Amino acid sequence: MKQPHPTPRRESSQETSASNVVSSGAAATNGAVSETTTSDGATSNGAPSDTGANGAASGTTTSGTTTSRAVTASRKVTAERPATSGRSVATTRPARPVYQSPIAVWVCWLLANIFQLWIVATYRWGTEDLSYYRNGSLLSGPFGEHIVGIGGSPTPLSEYPDVGVWPIRAVKAVADGLAPGSETAFFLIFALACCLLGALFTGYLLRLGRFLGAWTWVGVSFAIGPILLTRLDLIPGLAVGVGVAVVVSHPRVAGALLAFATASKLWPGVLAVALVDRWDARGTWQRLGFFALTLAVLVGITTATEGFERVISPLTYQDVRGLQVESVAATPFTFLSAFDDRWEINLSSSKSYEVTGPGVELAMHAATAVMALTLLLGVYIALRHFLRGGWNTERALAAATMLVALLLLGNKVFSPQYVLWLAPLICLAMPARIGRRGVRGEGARWRDVLLDTSEGAPLGLGVLTVIIAGLSFLVFPISYGWLVSSGPAVIPASILVVRNLLCILVAIIAVRWWLRLSRPGGQVV
């Protein structure tokens, strides 16, 4: 016995048209077989039938079912029609956060560099270093001291590797060509060349979409003071950062950049561990091969032009080093020298101010031990990757950052420009963006974000690096005369204590970051 059809409601012409379209599409998708649809959505042969798992009908669908589908679909179509009928509407994109604005980054970067140029021009801070670069000696240092070669060495700049002074020769050649004999021209061209390098690095970060890294670099550029534009350390620092960042995408370039940085400043040699992947990986041998080849060529050029003694002069220079007042190992003695005459600060033959007194010798041995352990750790990381693999870009950045942070702790010297060794690596390791409630997303605790997560560690390191750069500027050159000559030495000594404690914290976070990534399953998040 046939059941009566339900009485369909009256529909507008738009609804009827929409229901026909939606009903036919749904029937085709679900496998239902329909006969003829009437103008009000009912079916001519509307006997009900059993429906299978796929919703296919062996007969025809009822008018009530068809009308119900049509009404539901027509409401959706009718609701959307006013927004789309007659004209096309442009898709609205969510507003980009201010920190992701390239224009804002460039404006702030420009202001930071103008600020540093103004300091150099107005107060001439940093020009004593530039004068030493240009002339190879200083008749009068920043506080009236007499500075010559190392222990009276007749070779200018012999404490630097020969490759490291090539930029100085290039700048001097350009300056002498434009304004022969002008020291001011040398100062200006050197500073502008450093600005250009900083601009290229900023553009590289923006191209990668590393806006947080770009802002960190802007912060460091502003906070570190004019030493950004008046010292050579910017060059190997940027070469190391970019070299480690491109170990996957450009293995040959990575090897060449790290070799150049090593030949320029020596310390980047330990970061060759970032080039090592599993022994049977082609990229491993490409990176190491170009590293060795480039380094051999650079050393060969120095040997041919300056002699082999010039190759090893930076190493023999370290033999006359004491404990420089800004180093981490010297921190307690530098602070005590502000109150107790048993600890003294004097200019040494190594052209740096060093602290002497009870316990200093033991601190030097401790610093040497930290340096040796850092080198052994680098060898362990390289062997582990070489034998077991498990290597990627983020692990390379984490390992390099950790090793540089430990090198700074173990170094007998910690000049403020050494912050530039660390900053580029951290900028490149920064996450691309911040989530709504932190880097790791909803409900993340700041302790987890800053210490434990693979994204949060670089973020915390970046903040600390900017603070360390600012504290370094307060020590040198602002209050350095008080510390090493005369004045209220307790002020710069206290600032130095805070800065070096933060450097220890940076090393701890970097070690935790590397340990987290080196676990099985640790990877880029």
C-alpha positions in Angstrom: 0.0 0.0 0.0 1.4 3.3 -1.0 1.9 6.0 1.7 0.6 9.4 1.0 3.0 12.1 -0.1 3.6 14.9 2.4 2.4 18.3 1.3 5.4 20.3 0.2 5.6 24.0 1.3 5.4 26.7 -1.3 8.8 27.7 -2.5 10.1 30.8 -4.3 11.4 30.5 -7.8 15.0 31.0 -6.5 14.6 28.2 -3.9 13.0 25.9 -6.6 15.9 26.5 -9.0 18.5 25.9 -6.2 16.8 22.8 -5.1 16.8 21.3 -8.6 20.6 21.9 -8.9 21.4 20.6 -5.4 19.1 17.6 -5.7 20.6 16.5 -9.0 24.1 17.0 -7.7 23.5 15.1 -4.5 21.8 12.2 -6.4 24.7 11.9 -8.7 27.2 11.8 -5.8 25.3 9.4 -3.6 24.3 7.1 -6.5 20.6 7.7 -6.1 18.4 7.1 -9.2 15.7 9.7 -9.8 13.1 9.8 -12.5 11.4 13.1 -13.1 11.3 16.1 -10.7 8.3 18.3 -10.7 8.3 22.1 -10.4 7.7 22.0 -6.7 10.4 19.5 -5.9 8.2 16.3 -5.8 9.0 13.1 -7.7 6.6 11.6 -10.2 7.2 8.0 -9.3 7.8 8.5 -5.7 7.7 5.1 -4.1 10.1 4.9 -1.1 13.0 2.4 -1.3 15.6 0.9 1.1 18.9 2.8 1.2 22.3 1.0 1.3 25.5 1.9 3.0 26.4 4.4 0.3 23.1 6.0 0.3 22.1 4.6 -3.1 18.4 4.1 -3.9 17.2 1.2 -5.9 14.1 3.1 -7.0 13.3 6.8 -6.7 13.5 9.2 -3.8 10.4 10.5 -2.1 9.2 14.0 -2.7 9.5 14.8 1.1 13.2 13.8 1.1 14.0 15.8 -2.0 12.1 18.8 -0.7 13.9 18.7 2.6 17.3 18.6 0.9 16.3 21.3 -1.4 15.1 23.6 1.3 18.3 23.1 3.4 20.5 23.8 0.4 18.4 26.7 -0.9 18.8 28.5 2.5 22.6 28.3 2.1 22.5 29.4 -1.5 20.1 32.2 -0.7 22.2 33.4 2.2 25.3 33.5 0.1 23.7 35.0 -3.1 23.6 38.7 -2.0 27.4 38.6 -1.4 28.2 37.1 -4.8 25.5 38.2 -7.2 26.1 41.0 -9.7 29.8 41.7 -8.9 32.9 40.0 -7.5 34.1 40.8 -4.1 37.8 40.8 -3.3 39.0 38.3 -0.7 39.8 40.1 2.6 43.2 39.0 4.0 43.9 39.2 7.8 46.0 42.2 8.7 49.7 41.4 9.0 51.2 42.0 12.5 53.4 45.1 12.8 56.5 43.1 13.5 56.1 41.4 10.1 56.3 44.6 8.2 59.6 44.8 6.2 59.2 48.6 6.0 59.2 48.9 9.8 62.3 46.6 10.0 64.2 48.7 7.4 63.2 52.0 9.0 64.4 50.9 12.5 67.6 49.3 11.0 68.4 52.6 9.3 67.8 54.6 12.5 70.0 52.3 14.4 72.9 52.7 12.0 72.4 56.4 11.7 72.6 56.5 15.5 75.9 54.6 15.5 77.4 56.9 12.8 76.3 59.9 14.8 78.1 58.6 17.9 81.3 57.9 15.9 81.2 61.4 14.3 80.3 63.3 17.4 82.2 61.5 20.2 84.8 59.7 18.0 84.2 56.5 20.0 85.7 53.6 18.1 88.0 55.8 16.0 91.1 54.7 18.0 90.5 51.2 16.7 90.1 52.5 13.1 93.3 54.5 13.5 95.1 51.4 14.6 93.7 49.5 11.7 94.9 52.1 9.2 98.3 52.8 10.7 99.2 49.4 12.2 100.1 51.1 15.5 98.8 53.8 17.9 101.0 56.5 19.4 98.3 57.2 21.9 95.5 55.0 23.0 92.0 56.0 24.2 93.3 56.8 27.7 96.7 58.2 26.8 98.6 54.9 26.8 101.3 54.1 24.3 100.4 51.1 22.0 102.8 49.5 19.6 103.0 46.0 18.1 102.8 42.8 20.2 105.7 42.9 22.6 107.4 45.4 20.3 106.7 43.3 17.2 107.5 45.3 14.0 104.7 43.5 12.1 101.5 45.6 12.0 98.3 43.9 13.1 100.2 40.6 13.6 97.7 39.5 16.2 95.1 39.2 13.4 95.3 36.5 10.8 96.5 37.9 7.5 93.2 37.1 5.8 91.4 39.0 8.5 93.2 42.3 7.6 92.4 42.0 3.9 89.2 44.1 4.3 91.4 46.8 6.0 93.7 46.9 3.0 90.7 47.1 0.6 89.2 50.0 2.5 92.5 51.8 2.7 93.0 51.4 -1.0 89.6 52.9 -1.7 90.1 55.7 0.8 93.5 56.6 -0.6 92.1 56.6 -4.1 89.3 59.0 -3.2 91.1 61.2 -0.6 94.8 60.4 -0.4 96.2 60.4 3.1 92.8 61.2 4.7 92.2 59.3 7.9 88.6 60.6 8.0 87.9 59.1 4.6 89.2 55.7 5.9 86.9 56.0 8.9 83.9 56.8 6.8 84.4 54.1 4.2 85.0 51.5 6.8 81.9 52.4 8.7 79.8 52.5 5.6 81.1 49.1 4.5 80.0 47.7 7.8 76.6 49.3 7.3 76.4 47.6 3.9 77.1 44.2 5.4 74.5 44.7 8.0 72.0 45.7 5.4 72.7 42.6 3.3 72.2 40.4 6.4 69.0 42.2 7.3 67.7 41.7 3.7 68.7 38.0 3.9 66.7 37.5 7.1 63.6 39.2 5.6 63.9 37.1 2.5 63.8 34.0 4.7 60.8 35.4 6.4 62.7 35.5 9.7 61.1 38.7 11.0 61.9 38.0 14.6 65.5 37.4 13.6 65.5 40.7 11.7 64.2 42.6 14.7 66.8 40.9 16.9 69.5 42.1 14.6 68.1 45.6 14.6 68.1 45.5 18.4 71.7 44.3 18.6 72.7 46.9 16.0 71.2 49.6 18.2 72.3 48.3 21.6 75.9 47.4 20.9 77.1 50.9 20.2 79.5 52.2 17.5 81.7 49.1 17.8 79.3 47.6 15.3 80.8 49.8 12.6 84.4 50.1 13.8 85.6 46.5 14.4 86.4 43.6 12.1 84.4 41.0 14.1 81.2 41.8 12.1 82.7 40.1 9.0 83.5 36.6 10.4 80.3 36.7 12.6 78.1 37.2 9.5 80.1 34.6 7.5 79.6 32.0 10.2 75.9 32.7 10.6 75.1 32.5 6.9 77.5 29.6 6.4 75.7 27.5 9.0 72.3 28.5 7.7 73.0 27.3 4.2 74.6 23.9 5.0 71.7 22.1 3.4 70.7 24.4 0.5 74.3 25.4 -0.6 76.8 23.0 0.9 79.8 24.3 -1.1 79.0 27.9 -0.1 78.7 26.8 3.5 82.1 25.2 3.5 83.8 28.2 1.8 82.2 30.7 4.1 83.3 28.9 7.2 86.8 28.5 5.8 87.0 32.2 5.2 85.7 33.0 8.7 88.3 30.6 10.1 91.1 32.1 8.2 89.9 35.6 9.3 89.5 35.0 13.0 90.6 31.4 13.9 87.7 30.7 16.4 85.2 29.7 13.6 87.3 26.6 12.9 85.5 24.7 15.7 82.2 25.3 13.9 83.3 23.0 11.1 81.4 20.4 13.1 78.2 22.0 11.6 79.4 20.7 8.2 79.4 17.0 9.1 76.6 14.7 8.3 76.7 10.9 8.0 79.8 9.5 6.4 78.0 8.2 3.4 76.1 11.4 2.7 77.3 13.3 -0.4 76.7 16.7 1.2 79.2 15.9 4.0 82.1 15.5 1.6 81.0 18.5 -0.4 81.0 20.8 2.6 84.2 19.4 4.1 86.0 19.4 0.8 85.2 23.0 0.0 86.1 24.0 3.6 89.5 22.3 3.3 90.2 23.6 -0.2 89.2 27.2 0.6 91.3 27.2 3.8 94.3 25.7 2.0 94.1 28.4 -0.7 93.9 31.2 1.8 96.7 29.9 3.9 98.8 29.4 0.7 98.2 33.0 -0.3 99.4 34.3 3.1 102.4 32.0 3.1 103.4 33.1 -0.4 103.0 36.8 0.2 103.8 37.3 3.9 105.7 34.1 5.0 104.7 31.2 7.2 105.5 33.1 10.3 102.6 35.4 9.5 100.3 32.3 9.4 101.1 31.3 12.9 101.6 34.8 14.4 98.0 35.0 15.8 98.6 31.7 17.6 101.9 32.8 19.2 100.1 36.0 20.1 97.9 34.1 22.5 101.0 33.1 24.5 101.3 36.6 25.9 97.7 36.8 26.9 96.6 37.3 30.5 93.1 37.5 31.8 91.3 40.4 30.2 89.1 42.4 32.6 85.9 41.8 30.6 86.3 38.0 30.4 83.9 35.8 32.3 86.7 34.2 34.2 88.0 37.6 35.3 84.5 38.8 36.6 85.0 38.3 40.3 88.5 39.8 40.3 87.5 42.8 38.2 84.7 43.5 40.6 87.0 43.1 43.6 89.5 45.5 42.1 87.0 48.3 42.6 87.4 47.8 46.4 90.7 46.0 47.1 94.1 47.1 45.9 95.3 43.5 45.9 93.8 43.2 42.4 95.1 45.6 39.8 94.1 46.4 36.2 96.9 47.3 33.8 97.6 47.6 30.1 99.5 44.6 28.9 101.7 44.0 25.8 98.8 42.2 24.2 97.1 45.7 23.9 94.4 44.7 26.3 93.7 45.6 30.0 94.3 42.6 32.2 93.6 41.9 35.8 96.3 40.6 38.2 96.1 39.4 41.8 95.3 36.4 44.0 93.4 33.6 42.3 93.8 35.0 38.7 96.2 32.2 37.7 93.7 29.6 38.8 90.9 31.3 36.9 93.1 31.3 33.8 93.5 27.5 34.1 89.8 27.1 34.6 89.2 29.1 31.4 91.6 27.0 29.5 89.8 23.8 30.7 86.5 25.2 29.5 88.0 25.9 26.1 89.5 22.4 25.9 86.2 20.8 26.9 84.4 22.9 24.3 86.8 21.7 21.6 86.3 18.1 22.7 82.5 18.6 22.6 82.8 19.8 19.0 84.8 16.7 18.1 82.1 14.5 19.8 79.3 16.2 17.9 81.2 15.7 14.6 81.9 12.0 15.2 78.3 11.4 16.3 76.9 12.9 13.1 79.6 11.2 11.0 78.8 7.8 12.3 75.0 8.0 13.1 73.7 10.8 11.0 70.6 12.5 12.3 71.7 15.9 11.0 69.6 18.9 9.9 69.9 22.6 9.7 68.3 23.3 13.1 70.7 20.9 14.8 73.6 22.6 13.0 72.5 26.0 14.2 71.9 24.7 17.8 75.3 23.1 17.9 77.1 26.1 16.5 75.3 28.5 18.9 76.2 26.3 21.9 79.8 26.0 20.9 80.2 29.8 20.4 78.5 30.5 23.7 80.9 28.1 25.4 83.9 29.6 23.6 82.9 33.0 25.0 82.8 31.5 28.5 86.3 30.0 28.1 87.9 32.8 26.3 90.5 34.8 28.2 89.3 37.9 26.4 85.6 39.0 26.0 85.6 42.3 24.1 82.1 43.7 23.4 82.4 43.0 19.7 82.4 39.3 20.5 78.7 39.6 20.9 78.7 39.7 17.0 80.0 36.2 17.0 76.8 34.9 18.5 74.1 37.3 17.3 73.9 36.2 13.6 73.5 32.5 14.5 70.7 33.3 16.9 68.9 35.6 14.4 68.9 32.9 11.8 67.6 30.3 14.3 64.6 32.4 15.3 61.1 31.1 14.6 59.3 32.7 11.7 56.5 34.1 13.9 54.9 34.1 17.3 51.7 32.2 18.0 48.7 33.6 19.6 49.8 32.6 23.1 53.5 32.0 22.6 55.8 30.2 20.2 54.5 26.8 21.0 50.8 27.8 20.9 48.0 27.7 23.3 48.7 27.6 27.0 52.5 27.4 26.7 54.4 28.5 29.9 57.1 31.0 29.5 59.6 28.7 31.1 58.8 26.1 28.5 58.9 28.6 25.7 62.2 30.2 26.6 64.1 27.1 27.8 62.7 23.9 26.5 61.1 24.3 23.0 63.1 24.2 19.9 61.5 27.4 18.8 61.5 29.1 22.2 65.2 28.7 22.9 66.3 31.0 20.0 63.7 33.5 21.1 65.0 33.6 24.7 68.6 33.7 23.4 67.7 36.6 21.1 66.2 38.7 23.9 69.3 38.0 26.1 71.7 38.8 23.3 70.2 42.2 22.8 70.4 42.9 26.6 74.0 41.7 26.7 74.8 44.0 23.7 73.4 47.0 25.6 75.3 46.2 28.8 78.5 45.8 26.8 77.9 49.3 25.3 77.5 50.6 28.9 80.9 49.1 29.8 82.7 50.0 26.7 83.2 52.7 25.7 80.8 54.6 28.0 82.3 53.7 31.4 85.5 51.9 30.4 87.7 54.7 31.6 86.3 54.4 35.1 87.0 50.7 35.1 90.6 50.7 33.9 91.9 54.2 34.7 90.2 56.4 37.3 86.6 57.0 38.5 83.8 55.1 40.2 85.0 51.6 39.0 82.2 49.9 40.9 79.6 51.1 38.4 81.1 49.4 35.3 82.3 46.5 37.4 78.7 45.8 38.5 77.4 46.1 35.0 80.1 43.7 33.9 79.0 41.2 36.6 75.4 41.3 35.3 76.4 41.0 31.7 78.7 38.0 32.3 76.0 36.2 34.4 73.6 36.6 31.4 76.3 35.1 29.2 76.4 32.1 31.5 72.6 31.9 31.2 72.9 32.1 27.4 75.3 29.1 27.4 72.9 27.1 29.7 69.9 27.7 27.4 72.0 26.9 24.3 73.2 23.6 25.8 69.6 22.7 26.8 68.5 23.6 23.2 71.1 21.4 21.7 70.4 18.5 24.0 66.7 18.7 23.2 67.3 18.5 19.5 69.9 15.8 19.8 67.5 13.4 21.4 65.9 10.7 19.1 63.0 12.4 17.3 64.2 15.9 17.9 63.6 17.9 14.8 62.4 21.2 13.4 59.0 22.1 14.8 
